Amino acid sequence: MGNKEKTVKDIMSKIEEYNTVGENEPLCNALDILKTNHEKITSGKKGKFHKTLFVINKSGKIIGKLSFFDLII
């Protein structure tokens, strides 16, 4: 059995695992998602929860990302 070197694809998170929010949705919607994910992460709940969510336009194309760090002024 050979040792195959891992690739980025082997360890990356798939885009489909991330929550999304529409670019024109109220900020409170994004905050609710981020807060819920944070609570799941800190409680040790099993699953794939992220501290970042993707922002999509009306066509469903990813146009950006948002995290709590983006909200710190």
N, CA, C, O and CB atoms as a CASP TS submission, in Angstrom:
PFRMAT TS
TARGET T0000
AUTHOR 0000-0000-0000
METHOD Language model
MODEL 1
PARENT N/A
ATOM      1  N   MET     1       0.836  -1.188   0.000  1.00  0.00           N
ATOM      2  CA  MET     1       0.000   0.000   0.000  1.00  0.00           C
ATOM      3  C   MET     1       0.878   1.247   0.000  1.00  0.00           C
ATOM      4  O   MET     1       1.734   1.406   0.870  1.00  0.00           O
ATOM      5  CB  MET     1      -0.950   0.001   1.215  1.00  0.00           C
ATOM      6  N   GLY     2       0.669   2.123  -0.967  1.00  0.00           N
ATOM      7  CA  GLY     2       1.462   3.337  -1.079  1.00  0.00           C
ATOM      8  C   GLY     2       0.864   4.477  -0.279  1.00  0.00           C
ATOM      9  O   GLY     2      -0.336   4.508  -0.007  1.00  0.00           O
ATOM     10  N   ASN     3       1.715   5.405   0.088  1.00  0.00           N
ATOM     11  CA  ASN     3       1.257   6.607   0.774  1.00  0.00           C
ATOM     12  C   ASN     3       0.943   7.670  -0.262  1.00  0.00           C
ATOM     13  O   ASN     3       1.843   8.297  -0.821  1.00  0.00           O
ATOM     14  CB  ASN     3       2.319   7.116   1.786  1.00  0.00           C
ATOM     15  N   LYS     4      -0.310   7.863  -0.504  1.00  0.00           N
ATOM     16  CA  LYS     4      -0.721   8.886  -1.463  1.00  0.00           C
ATOM     17  C   LYS     4      -0.762  10.236  -0.755  1.00  0.00           C
ATOM     18  O   LYS     4      -1.354  10.370   0.316  1.00  0.00           O
ATOM     19  CB  LYS     4      -2.109   8.545  -2.092  1.00  0.00           C
ATOM     20  N   GLU     5      -0.134  11.218  -1.359  1.00  0.00           N
ATOM     21  CA  GLU     5      -0.144  12.555  -0.778  1.00  0.00           C
ATOM     22  C   GLU     5      -1.551  13.137  -0.874  1.00  0.00           C
ATOM     23  O   GLU     5      -2.198  13.054  -1.918  1.00  0.00           O
ATOM     24  CB  GLU     5       0.883  13.476  -1.489  1.00  0.00           C
ATOM     25  N   LYS     6      -2.018  13.730   0.230  1.00  0.00           N
ATOM     26  CA  LYS     6      -3.338  14.354   0.223  1.00  0.00           C
ATOM     27  C   LYS     6      -3.323  15.578  -0.671  1.00  0.00           C
ATOM     28  O   LYS     6      -2.310  16.264  -0.809  1.00  0.00           O
ATOM     29  CB  LYS     6      -3.776  14.733   1.650  1.00  0.00           C
ATOM     30  N   THR     7      -4.457  15.831  -1.265  1.00  0.00           N
ATOM     31  CA  THR     7      -4.620  17.021  -2.088  1.00  0.00           C
ATOM     32  C   THR     7      -5.570  17.981  -1.384  1.00  0.00           C
ATOM     33  O   THR     7      -6.222  17.615  -0.406  1.00  0.00           O
ATOM     34  CB  THR     7      -5.147  16.655  -3.504  1.00  0.00           C
ATOM     35  N   VAL     8      -5.644  19.177  -1.873  1.00  0.00           N
ATOM     36  CA  VAL     8      -6.568  20.165  -1.323  1.00  0.00           C
ATOM     37  C   VAL     8      -7.991  19.622  -1.366  1.00  0.00           C
ATOM     38  O   VAL     8      -8.752  19.789  -0.413  1.00  0.00           O
ATOM     39  CB  VAL     8      -6.473  21.499  -2.099  1.00  0.00           C
ATOM     40  N   LYS     9      -8.344  18.982  -2.454  1.00  0.00           N
ATOM     41  CA  LYS     9      -9.695  18.441  -2.619  1.00  0.00           C
ATOM     42  C   LYS     9     -10.051  17.441  -1.523  1.00  0.00           C
ATOM     43  O   LYS     9     -11.215  17.328  -1.138  1.00  0.00           O
ATOM     44  CB  LYS     9      -9.828  17.777  -3.981  1.00  0.00           C
ATOM     45  N   ASP    10      -9.053  16.717  -1.020  1.00  0.00           N
ATOM     46  CA  ASP    10      -9.290  15.722   0.019  1.00  0.00           C
ATOM     47  C   ASP    10      -9.749  16.331   1.338  1.00  0.00           C
ATOM     48  O   ASP    10     -10.441  15.670   2.113  1.00  0.00           O
ATOM     49  CB  ASP    10      -8.043  14.924   0.246  1.00  0.00           C
ATOM     50  N   ILE    11      -9.374  17.582   1.603  1.00  0.00           N
ATOM     51  CA  ILE    11      -9.680  18.168   2.911  1.00  0.00           C
ATOM     52  C   ILE    11     -10.550  19.429   2.855  1.00  0.00           C
ATOM     53  O   ILE    11     -10.947  19.949   3.897  1.00  0.00           O
ATOM     54  CB  ILE    11      -8.403  18.492   3.612  1.00  0.00           C
ATOM     55  N   MET    12     -10.844  19.917   1.667  1.00  0.00           N
ATOM     56  CA  MET    12     -11.617  21.159   1.543  1.00  0.00           C
ATOM     57  C   MET    12     -13.059  20.967   2.016  1.00  0.00           C
ATOM     58  O   MET    12     -13.574  19.850   2.064  1.00  0.00           O
ATOM     59  CB  MET    12     -11.604  21.651   0.086  1.00  0.00           C
ATOM     60  N   SER    13     -13.689  22.080   2.359  1.00  0.00           N
ATOM     61  CA  SER    13     -15.119  22.095   2.640  1.00  0.00           C
ATOM     62  C   SER    13     -15.844  22.418   1.348  1.00  0.00           C
ATOM     63  O   SER    13     -15.466  23.345   0.633  1.00  0.00           O
ATOM     64  CB  SER    13     -15.476  23.125   3.760  1.00  0.00           C
ATOM     65  N   LYS    14     -16.870  21.665   1.052  1.00  0.00           N
ATOM     66  CA  LYS    14     -17.629  21.893  -0.180  1.00  0.00           C
ATOM     67  C   LYS    14     -18.554  23.095  -0.004  1.00  0.00           C
ATOM     68  O   LYS    14     -19.095  23.326   1.078  1.00  0.00           O
ATOM     69  CB  LYS    14     -18.447  20.630  -0.566  1.00  0.00           C
ATOM     70  N   ILE    15     -18.721  23.842  -1.063  1.00  0.00           N
ATOM     71  CA  ILE    15     -19.563  25.037  -1.031  1.00  0.00           C
ATOM     72  C   ILE    15     -20.975  24.693  -0.558  1.00  0.00           C
ATOM     73  O   ILE    15     -21.608  25.479   0.147  1.00  0.00           O
ATOM     74  CB  ILE    15     -19.613  25.695  -2.421  1.00  0.00           C
ATOM     75  N   GLU    16     -21.458  23.532  -0.945  1.00  0.00           N
ATOM     76  CA  GLU    16     -22.824  23.137  -0.588  1.00  0.00           C
ATOM     77  C   GLU    16     -23.020  23.004   0.922  1.00  0.00           C
ATOM     78  O   GLU    16     -24.157  23.012   1.392  1.00  0.00           O
ATOM     79  CB  GLU    16     -23.173  21.824  -1.262  1.00  0.00           C
ATOM     80  N   GLU    17     -21.938  22.881   1.689  1.00  0.00           N
ATOM     81  CA  GLU    17     -22.032  22.750   3.142  1.00  0.00           C
ATOM     82  C   GLU    17     -22.297  24.087   3.823  1.00  0.00           C
ATOM     83  O   GLU    17     -22.682  24.119   4.992  1.00  0.00           O
ATOM     84  CB  GLU    17     -20.759  22.138   3.692  1.00  0.00           C
ATOM     85  N   TYR    18     -22.098  25.173   3.118  1.00  0.00           N
ATOM     86  CA  TYR    18     -22.236  26.501   3.708  1.00  0.00           C
ATOM     87  C   TYR    18     -23.659  27.031   3.562  1.00  0.00           C
ATOM     88  O   TYR    18     -24.348  26.754   2.580  1.00  0.00           O
ATOM     89  CB  TYR    18     -21.249  27.470   3.064  1.00  0.00           C
ATOM     90  N   ASN    19     -24.074  27.792   4.553  1.00  0.00           N
ATOM     91  CA  ASN    19     -25.349  28.501   4.450  1.00  0.00           C
ATOM     92  C   ASN    19     -25.179  29.669   3.494  1.00  0.00           C
ATOM     93  O   ASN    19     -24.072  30.169   3.294  1.00  0.00           O
ATOM     94  CB  ASN    19     -25.840  28.992   5.846  1.00  0.00           C
ATOM     95  N   THR    20     -26.280  30.094   2.911  1.00  0.00           N
ATOM     96  CA  THR    20     -26.261  31.262   2.036  1.00  0.00           C
ATOM     97  C   THR    20     -27.314  32.262   2.490  1.00  0.00           C
ATOM     98  O   THR    20     -28.277  31.916   3.175  1.00  0.00           O
ATOM     99  CB  THR    20     -26.500  30.853   0.565  1.00  0.00           C
ATOM    100  N   VAL    21     -27.106  33.499   2.095  1.00  0.00           N
ATOM    101  CA  VAL    21     -28.053  34.571   2.365  1.00  0.00           C
ATOM    102  C   VAL    21     -28.068  35.466   1.138  1.00  0.00           C
ATOM    103  O   VAL    21     -27.030  35.701   0.520  1.00  0.00           O
ATOM    104  CB  VAL    21     -27.676  35.376   3.667  1.00  0.00           C
ATOM    105  N   GLY    22     -29.241  35.962   0.789  1.00  0.00           N
ATOM    106  CA  GLY    22     -29.368  36.846  -0.360  1.00  0.00           C
ATOM    107  C   GLY    22     -28.773  38.211  -0.081  1.00  0.00           C
ATOM    108  O   GLY    22     -28.817  38.702   1.047  1.00  0.00           O
ATOM    109  N   GLU    23     -28.223  38.813  -1.105  1.00  0.00           N
ATOM    110  CA  GLU    23     -27.535  40.097  -0.947  1.00  0.00           C
ATOM    111  C   GLU    23     -28.450  41.219  -0.448  1.00  0.00           C
ATOM    112  O   GLU    23     -27.965  42.184   0.142  1.00  0.00           O
ATOM    113  CB  GLU    23     -26.920  40.505  -2.260  1.00  0.00           C
ATOM    114  N   ASN    24     -29.746  41.112  -0.670  1.00  0.00           N
ATOM    115  CA  ASN    24     -30.676  42.159  -0.251  1.00  0.00           C
ATOM    116  C   ASN    24     -31.497  41.788   0.978  1.00  0.00           C
ATOM    117  O   ASN    24     -32.416  42.516   1.354  1.00  0.00           O
ATOM    118  CB  ASN    24     -31.600  42.488  -1.379  1.00  0.00           C
ATOM    119  N   GLU    25     -31.172  40.660   1.606  1.00  0.00           N
ATOM    120  CA  GLU    25     -31.874  40.274   2.833  1.00  0.00           C
ATOM    121  C   GLU    25     -31.425  41.165   3.983  1.00  0.00           C
ATOM    122  O   GLU    25     -30.311  41.690   3.974  1.00  0.00           O
ATOM    123  CB  GLU    25     -31.620  38.779   3.171  1.00  0.00           C
ATOM    124  N   PRO    26     -32.296  41.332   4.970  1.00  0.00           N
ATOM    125  CA  PRO    26     -31.890  42.113   6.147  1.00  0.00           C
ATOM    126  C   PRO    26     -30.690  41.462   6.842  1.00  0.00           C
ATOM    127  O   PRO    26     -30.573  40.238   6.884  1.00  0.00           O
ATOM    128  CB  PRO    26     -33.070  42.251   7.140  1.00  0.00           C
ATOM    129  N   LEU    27     -29.820  42.285   7.376  1.00  0.00           N
ATOM    130  CA  LEU    27     -28.633  41.795   8.064  1.00  0.00           C
ATOM    131  C   LEU    27     -29.000  40.847   9.208  1.00  0.00           C
ATOM    132  O   LEU    27     -28.250  39.919   9.510  1.00  0.00           O
ATOM    133  CB  LEU    27     -27.814  42.967   8.597  1.00  0.00           C
ATOM    134  N   CYS    28     -30.146  41.079   9.839  1.00  0.00           N
ATOM    135  CA  CYS    28     -30.541  40.221  10.959  1.00  0.00           C
ATOM    136  C   CYS    28     -30.717  38.761  10.523  1.00  0.00           C
ATOM    137  O   CYS    28     -30.505  37.858  11.333  1.00  0.00           O
ATOM    138  CB  CYS    28     -31.841  40.738  11.583  1.00  0.00           C
ATOM    139  N   ASN    29     -31.092  38.510   9.285  1.00  0.00           N
ATOM    140  CA  ASN    29     -31.200  37.130   8.792  1.00  0.00           C
ATOM    141  C   ASN    29     -29.834  36.449   8.790  1.00  0.00           C
ATOM    142  O   ASN    29     -29.708  35.297   9.205  1.00  0.00           O
ATOM    143  CB  ASN    29     -31.807  37.107   7.372  1.00  0.00           C
ATOM    144  N   ALA    30     -28.829  37.155   8.327  1.00  0.00           N
ATOM    145  CA  ALA    30     -27.475  36.611   8.309  1.00  0.00           C
ATOM    146  C   ALA    30     -26.971  36.396   9.735  1.00  0.00           C
ATOM    147  O   ALA    30     -26.335  35.384  10.030  1.00  0.00           O
ATOM    148  CB  ALA    30     -26.524  37.548   7.538  1.00  0.00           C
ATOM    149  N   LEU    31     -27.257  37.348  10.607  1.00  0.00           N
ATOM    150  CA  LEU    31     -26.827  37.217  12.003  1.00  0.00           C
ATOM    151  C   LEU    31     -27.467  36.013  12.678  1.00  0.00           C
ATOM    152  O   LEU    31     -26.816  35.323  13.463  1.00  0.00           O
ATOM    153  CB  LEU    31     -27.165  38.482  12.781  1.00  0.00           C
ATOM    154  N   ASP    32     -28.730  35.756  12.382  1.00  0.00           N
ATOM    155  CA  ASP    32     -29.409  34.575  12.950  1.00  0.00           C
ATOM    156  C   ASP    32     -28.701  33.290  12.529  1.00  0.00           C
ATOM    157  O   ASP    32     -28.488  32.401  13.353  1.00  0.00           O
ATOM    158  CB  ASP    32     -30.894  34.531  12.504  1.00  0.00           C
ATOM    159  N   ILE    33     -28.339  33.188  11.266  1.00  0.00           N
ATOM    160  CA  ILE    33     -27.647  31.998  10.768  1.00  0.00           C
ATOM    161  C   ILE    33     -26.289  31.850  11.446  1.00  0.00           C
ATOM    162  O   ILE    33     -25.939  30.768  11.917  1.00  0.00           O
ATOM    163  CB  ILE    33     -27.476  32.069   9.237  1.00  0.00           C
ATOM    164  N   LEU    34     -25.525  32.941  11.492  1.00  0.00           N
ATOM    165  CA  LEU    34     -24.199  32.895  12.109  1.00  0.00           C
ATOM    166  C   LEU    34     -24.287  32.540  13.591  1.00  0.00           C
ATOM    167  O   LEU    34     -23.480  31.758  14.095  1.00  0.00           O
ATOM    168  CB  LEU    34     -23.486  34.237  11.935  1.00  0.00           C
ATOM    169  N   LYS    35     -25.259  33.111  14.281  1.00  0.00           N
ATOM    170  CA  LYS    35     -25.443  32.832  15.717  1.00  0.00           C
ATOM    171  C   LYS    35     -25.801  31.370  15.937  1.00  0.00           C
ATOM    172  O   LYS    35     -25.241  30.718  16.817  1.00  0.00           O
ATOM    173  CB  LYS    35     -26.543  33.740  16.315  1.00  0.00           C
ATOM    174  N   THR    36     -26.727  30.856  15.143  1.00  0.00           N
ATOM    175  CA  THR    36     -27.144  29.454  15.272  1.00  0.00           C
ATOM    176  C   THR    36     -25.963  28.520  15.023  1.00  0.00           C
ATOM    177  O   THR    36     -25.756  27.565  15.773  1.00  0.00           O
ATOM    178  CB  THR    36     -28.293  29.134  14.287  1.00  0.00           C
ATOM    179  N   ASN    37     -25.193  28.790  13.979  1.00  0.00           N
ATOM    180  CA  ASN    37     -24.024  27.957  13.687  1.00  0.00           C
ATOM    181  C   ASN    37     -22.998  28.026  14.815  1.00  0.00           C
ATOM    182  O   ASN    37     -22.412  27.010  15.188  1.00  0.00           O
ATOM    183  CB  ASN    37     -23.379  28.390  12.366  1.00  0.00           C
ATOM    184  N   HIS    38     -22.784  29.219  15.353  1.00  0.00           N
ATOM    185  CA  HIS    38     -21.838  29.378  16.462  1.00  0.00           C
ATOM    186  C   HIS    38     -22.284  28.547  17.669  1.00  0.00           C
ATOM    187  O   HIS    38     -21.468  27.882  18.306  1.00  0.00           O
ATOM    188  CB  HIS    38     -21.709  30.872  16.855  1.00  0.00           C
ATOM    189  N   GLU    39     -23.567  28.590  17.974  1.00  0.00           N
ATOM    190  CA  GLU    39     -24.094  27.820  19.101  1.00  0.00           C
ATOM    191  C   GLU    39     -23.913  26.324  18.873  1.00  0.00           C
ATOM    192  O   GLU    39     -23.576  25.591  19.804  1.00  0.00           O
ATOM    193  CB  GLU    39     -25.576  28.141  19.323  1.00  0.00           C
ATOM    194  N   LYS    40     -24.131  25.870  17.656  1.00  0.00           N
ATOM    195  CA  LYS    40     -23.953  24.449  17.339  1.00  0.00           C
ATOM    196  C   LYS    40     -22.485  24.044  17.467  1.00  0.00           C
ATOM    197  O   LYS    40     -22.173  22.969  17.979  1.00  0.00           O
ATOM    198  CB  LYS    40     -24.465  24.145  15.917  1.00  0.00           C
ATOM    199  N   ILE    41     -21.598  24.902  17.002  1.00  0.00           N
ATOM    200  CA  ILE    41     -20.160  24.607  17.073  1.00  0.00           C
ATOM    201  C   ILE    41     -19.702  24.538  18.524  1.00  0.00           C
ATOM    202  O   ILE    41     -19.016  23.594  18.919  1.00  0.00           O
ATOM    203  CB  ILE    41     -19.344  25.674  16.308  1.00  0.00           C
ATOM    204  N   THR    42     -20.082  25.540  19.318  1.00  0.00           N
ATOM    205  CA  THR    42     -19.606  25.596  20.704  1.00  0.00           C
ATOM    206  C   THR    42     -20.244  24.534  21.588  1.00  0.00           C
ATOM    207  O   THR    42     -19.671  24.159  22.611  1.00  0.00           O
ATOM    208  CB  THR    42     -19.878  26.961  21.286  1.00  0.00           C
ATOM    209  N   SER    43     -21.419  24.044  21.212  1.00  0.00           N
ATOM    210  CA  SER    43     -22.063  22.991  22.003  1.00  0.00           C
ATOM    211  C   SER    43     -21.522  21.609  21.667  1.00  0.00           C
ATOM    212  O   SER    43     -21.810  20.634  22.362  1.00  0.00           O
ATOM    213  CB  SER    43     -23.565  23.018  21.784  1.00  0.00           C
ATOM    214  N   GLY    44     -20.731  21.531  20.588  1.00  0.00           N
ATOM    215  CA  GLY    44     -20.166  20.253  20.186  1.00  0.00           C
ATOM    216  C   GLY    44     -21.107  19.398  19.356  1.00  0.00           C
ATOM    217  O   GLY    44     -20.874  18.204  19.169  1.00  0.00           O
ATOM    218  N   LYS    45     -22.173  20.015  18.859  1.00  0.00           N
ATOM    219  CA  LYS    45     -23.121  19.273  18.031  1.00  0.00           C
ATOM    220  C   LYS    45     -22.411  18.713  16.797  1.00  0.00           C
ATOM    221  O   LYS    45     -21.598  19.391  16.167  1.00  0.00           O
ATOM    222  CB  LYS    45     -24.307  20.179  17.611  1.00  0.00           C
ATOM    223  N   LYS    46     -22.730  17.482  16.473  1.00  0.00           N
ATOM    224  CA  LYS    46     -22.112  16.847  15.306  1.00  0.00           C
ATOM    225  C   LYS    46     -22.716  17.412  14.026  1.00  0.00           C
ATOM    226  O   LYS    46     -23.922  17.645  13.936  1.00  0.00           O
ATOM    227  CB  LYS    46     -22.292  15.308  15.356  1.00  0.00           C
ATOM    228  N   GLY    47     -21.869  17.622  13.061  1.00  0.00           N
ATOM    229  CA  GLY    47     -22.306  18.158  11.774  1.00  0.00           C
ATOM    230  C   GLY    47     -21.265  19.117  11.231  1.00  0.00           C
ATOM    231  O   GLY    47     -20.223  19.337  11.848  1.00  0.00           O
ATOM    232  N   LYS    48     -21.553  19.676  10.090  1.00  0.00           N
ATOM    233  CA  LYS    48     -20.635  20.620   9.455  1.00  0.00           C
ATOM    234  C   LYS    48     -21.265  22.003   9.506  1.00  0.00           C
ATOM    235  O   LYS    48     -22.126  22.350   8.697  1.00  0.00           O
ATOM    236  CB  LYS    48     -20.313  20.202   7.980  1.00  0.00           C
ATOM    237  N   PHE    49     -20.813  22.772  10.470  1.00  0.00           N
ATOM    238  CA  PHE    49     -21.317  24.124  10.652  1.00  0.00           C
ATOM    239  C   PHE    49     -20.149  25.083  10.465  1.00  0.00           C
ATOM    240  O   PHE    49     -19.034  24.816  10.913  1.00  0.00           O
ATOM    241  CB  PHE    49     -21.985  24.306  12.059  1.00  0.00           C
ATOM    242  N   HIS    50     -20.415  26.185   9.806  1.00  0.00           N
ATOM    243  CA  HIS    50     -19.338  27.105   9.463  1.00  0.00           C
ATOM    244  C   HIS    50     -19.562  28.474  10.088  1.00  0.00           C
ATOM    245  O   HIS    50     -20.692  28.889  10.347  1.00  0.00           O
ATOM    246  CB  HIS    50     -19.214  27.235   7.950  1.00  0.00           C
ATOM    247  N   LYS    51     -18.449  29.160  10.322  1.00  0.00           N
ATOM    248  CA  LYS    51     -18.484  30.503  10.894  1.00  0.00           C
ATOM    249  C   LYS    51     -18.596  31.559   9.814  1.00  0.00           C
ATOM    250  O   LYS    51     -18.547  32.756  10.097  1.00  0.00           O
ATOM    251  CB  LYS    51     -17.245  30.755  11.736  1.00  0.00           C
ATOM    252  N   THR    52     -18.745  31.120   8.591  1.00  0.00           N
ATOM    253  CA  THR    52     -18.862  32.000   7.435  1.00  0.00           C
ATOM    254  C   THR    52     -20.072  31.560   6.627  1.00  0.00           C
ATOM    255  O   THR    52     -20.388  30.371   6.579  1.00  0.00           O
ATOM    256  CB  THR    52     -17.563  31.979   6.566  1.00  0.00           C
ATOM    257  N   LEU    53     -20.742  32.496   5.999  1.00  0.00           N
ATOM    258  CA  LEU    53     -21.798  32.139   5.054  1.00  0.00           C
ATOM    259  C   LEU    53     -21.548  32.882   3.755  1.00  0.00           C
ATOM    260  O   LEU    53     -20.872  33.910   3.724  1.00  0.00           O
ATOM    261  CB  LEU    53     -23.211  32.471   5.624  1.00  0.00           C
ATOM    262  N   PHE    54     -22.107  32.342   2.692  1.00  0.00           N
ATOM    263  CA  PHE    54     -21.924  32.953   1.380  1.00  0.00           C
ATOM    264  C   PHE    54     -23.103  33.846   1.044  1.00  0.00           C
ATOM    265  O   PHE    54     -24.248  33.537   1.372  1.00  0.00           O
ATOM    266  CB  PHE    54     -21.746  31.878   0.301  1.00  0.00           C
ATOM    267  N   VAL    55     -22.811  34.950   0.392  1.00  0.00           N
ATOM    268  CA  VAL    55     -23.826  35.894  -0.071  1.00  0.00           C
ATOM    269  C   VAL    55     -24.069  35.605  -1.550  1.00  0.00           C
ATOM    270  O   VAL    55     -23.134  35.513  -2.345  1.00  0.00           O
ATOM    271  CB  VAL    55     -23.380  37.397   0.161  1.00  0.00           C
ATOM    272  N   ILE    56     -25.346  35.463  -1.896  1.00  0.00           N
ATOM    273  CA  ILE    56     -25.700  35.168  -3.283  1.00  0.00           C
ATOM    274  C   ILE    56     -26.555  36.283  -3.871  1.00  0.00           C
ATOM    275  O   ILE    56     -27.251  37.002  -3.152  1.00  0.00           O
ATOM    276  CB  ILE    56     -26.442  33.827  -3.376  1.00  0.00           C
ATOM    277  N   ASN    57     -26.487  36.412  -5.197  1.00  0.00           N
ATOM    278  CA  ASN    57     -27.352  37.380  -5.873  1.00  0.00           C
ATOM    279  C   ASN    57     -28.659  36.693  -6.274  1.00  0.00           C
ATOM    280  O   ASN    57     -28.868  35.522  -5.956  1.00  0.00           O
ATOM    281  CB  ASN    57     -26.640  37.988  -7.125  1.00  0.00           C
ATOM    282  N   LYS    58     -29.530  37.412  -6.964  1.00  0.00           N
ATOM    283  CA  LYS    58     -30.844  36.848  -7.305  1.00  0.00           C
ATOM    284  C   LYS    58     -30.753  35.670  -8.261  1.00  0.00           C
ATOM    285  O   LYS    58     -31.703  34.897  -8.380  1.00  0.00           O
ATOM    286  CB  LYS    58     -31.720  37.916  -7.914  1.00  0.00           C
ATOM    287  N   SER    59     -29.621  35.523  -8.946  1.00  0.00           N
ATOM    288  CA  SER    59     -29.419  34.373  -9.830  1.00  0.00           C
ATOM    289  C   SER    59     -28.851  33.166  -9.095  1.00  0.00           C
ATOM    290  O   SER    59     -28.703  32.092  -9.679  1.00  0.00           O
ATOM    291  CB  SER    59     -28.495  34.752 -10.968  1.00  0.00           C
ATOM    292  N   GLY    60     -28.531  33.340  -7.806  1.00  0.00           N
ATOM    293  CA  GLY    60     -27.964  32.254  -7.020  1.00  0.00           C
ATOM    294  C   GLY    60     -26.451  32.157  -7.100  1.00  0.00           C
ATOM    295  O   GLY    60     -25.861  31.211  -6.580  1.00  0.00           O
ATOM    296  N   LYS    61     -25.817  33.131  -7.750  1.00  0.00           N
ATOM    297  CA  LYS    61     -24.356  33.139  -7.874  1.00  0.00           C
ATOM    298  C   LYS    61     -23.737  33.697  -6.587  1.00  0.00           C
ATOM    299  O   LYS    61     -24.203  34.699  -6.045  1.00  0.00           O
ATOM    300  CB  LYS    61     -23.908  33.980  -9.112  1.00  0.00           C
ATOM    301  N   ILE    62     -22.686  33.036  -6.113  1.00  0.00           N
ATOM    302  CA  ILE    62     -21.983  33.527  -4.938  1.00  0.00           C
ATOM    303  C   ILE    62     -21.232  34.794  -5.322  1.00  0.00           C
ATOM    304  O   ILE    62     -20.439  34.805  -6.263  1.00  0.00           O
ATOM    305  CB  ILE    62     -21.012  32.450  -4.367  1.00  0.00           C
ATOM    306  N   ILE    63     -21.501  35.871  -4.567  1.00  0.00           N
ATOM    307  CA  ILE    63     -20.855  37.152  -4.863  1.00  0.00           C
ATOM    308  C   ILE    63     -20.004  37.652  -3.700  1.00  0.00           C
ATOM    309  O   ILE    63     -19.330  38.676  -3.811  1.00  0.00           O
ATOM    310  CB  ILE    63     -21.904  38.195  -5.213  1.00  0.00           C
ATOM    311  N   GLY    64     -20.037  36.928  -2.590  1.00  0.00           N
ATOM    312  CA  GLY    64     -19.236  37.348  -1.437  1.00  0.00           C
ATOM    313  C   GLY    64     -19.403  36.384  -0.285  1.00  0.00           C
ATOM    314  O   GLY    64     -20.058  35.349  -0.403  1.00  0.00           O
ATOM    315  N   LYS    65     -18.793  36.746   0.837  1.00  0.00           N
ATOM    316  CA  LYS    65     -18.913  35.953   2.054  1.00  0.00           C
ATOM    317  C   LYS    65     -19.127  36.897   3.219  1.00  0.00           C
ATOM    318  O   LYS    65     -18.834  38.089   3.130  1.00  0.00           O
ATOM    319  CB  LYS    65     -17.657  35.062   2.281  1.00  0.00           C
ATOM    320  N   LEU    66     -19.639  36.355   4.309  1.00  0.00           N
ATOM    321  CA  LEU    66     -19.888  37.159   5.501  1.00  0.00           C
ATOM    322  C   LEU    66     -19.585  36.319   6.721  1.00  0.00           C
ATOM    323  O   LEU    66     -19.957  35.148   6.784  1.00  0.00           O
ATOM    324  CB  LEU    66     -21.347  37.681   5.538  1.00  0.00           C
ATOM    325  N   SER    67     -18.904  36.918   7.701  1.00  0.00           N
ATOM    326  CA  SER    67     -18.636  36.266   8.966  1.00  0.00           C
ATOM    327  C   SER    67     -18.749  37.309  10.065  1.00  0.00           C
ATOM    328  O   SER    67     -18.880  38.501   9.784  1.00  0.00           O
ATOM    329  CB  SER    67     -17.237  35.585   8.970  1.00  0.00           C
ATOM    330  N   PHE    68     -18.700  36.859  11.328  1.00  0.00           N
ATOM    331  CA  PHE    68     -18.725  37.812  12.437  1.00  0.00           C
ATOM    332  C   PHE    68     -17.576  38.804  12.339  1.00  0.00           C
ATOM    333  O   PHE    68     -17.721  39.964  12.727  1.00  0.00           O
ATOM    334  CB  PHE    68     -18.665  37.076  13.772  1.00  0.00           C
ATOM    335  N   PHE    69     -16.436  38.355  11.824  1.00  0.00           N
ATOM    336  CA  PHE    69     -15.271  39.235  11.715  1.00  0.00           C
ATOM    337  C   PHE    69     -15.553  40.422  10.795  1.00  0.00           C
ATOM    338  O   PHE    69     -14.985  41.498  10.985  1.00  0.00           O
ATOM    339  CB  PHE    69     -14.060  38.450  11.198  1.00  0.00           C
ATOM    340  N   ASP    70     -16.411  40.243   9.816  1.00  0.00           N
ATOM    341  CA  ASP    70     -16.761  41.344   8.913  1.00  0.00           C
ATOM    342  C   ASP    70     -17.604  42.406   9.615  1.00  0.00           C
ATOM    343  O   ASP    70     -17.694  43.542   9.149  1.00  0.00           O
ATOM    344  CB  ASP    70     -17.513  40.808   7.696  1.00  0.00           C
ATOM    345  N   LEU    71     -18.214  42.034  10.727  1.00  0.00           N
ATOM    346  CA  LEU    71     -19.111  42.943  11.432  1.00  0.00           C
ATOM    347  C   LEU    71     -18.425  43.749  12.522  1.00  0.00           C
ATOM    348  O   LEU    71     -19.020  44.670  13.081  1.00  0.00           O
ATOM    349  CB  LEU    71     -20.238  42.173  12.027  1.00  0.00           C
ATOM    350  N   ILE    72     -17.173  43.408  12.829  1.00  0.00           N
ATOM    351  CA  ILE    72     -16.438  44.116  13.869  1.00  0.00           C
ATOM    352  C   ILE    72     -15.958  45.450  13.304  1.00  0.00           C
ATOM    353  O   ILE    72     -15.291  45.507  12.271  1.00  0.00           O
ATOM    354  CB  ILE    72     -15.240  43.264  14.392  1.00  0.00           C
ATOM    355  N   ILE    73     -16.308  46.493  13.996  1.00  0.00           N
ATOM    356  CA  ILE    73     -15.936  47.832  13.518  1.00  0.00           C
ATOM    357  C   ILE    73     -14.767  48.361  14.323  1.00  0.00           C
ATOM    358  O   ILE    73     -14.301  49.474  14.078  1.00  0.00           O
ATOM    359  CB  ILE    73     -17.134  48.807  13.609  1.00  0.00           C
TER
END
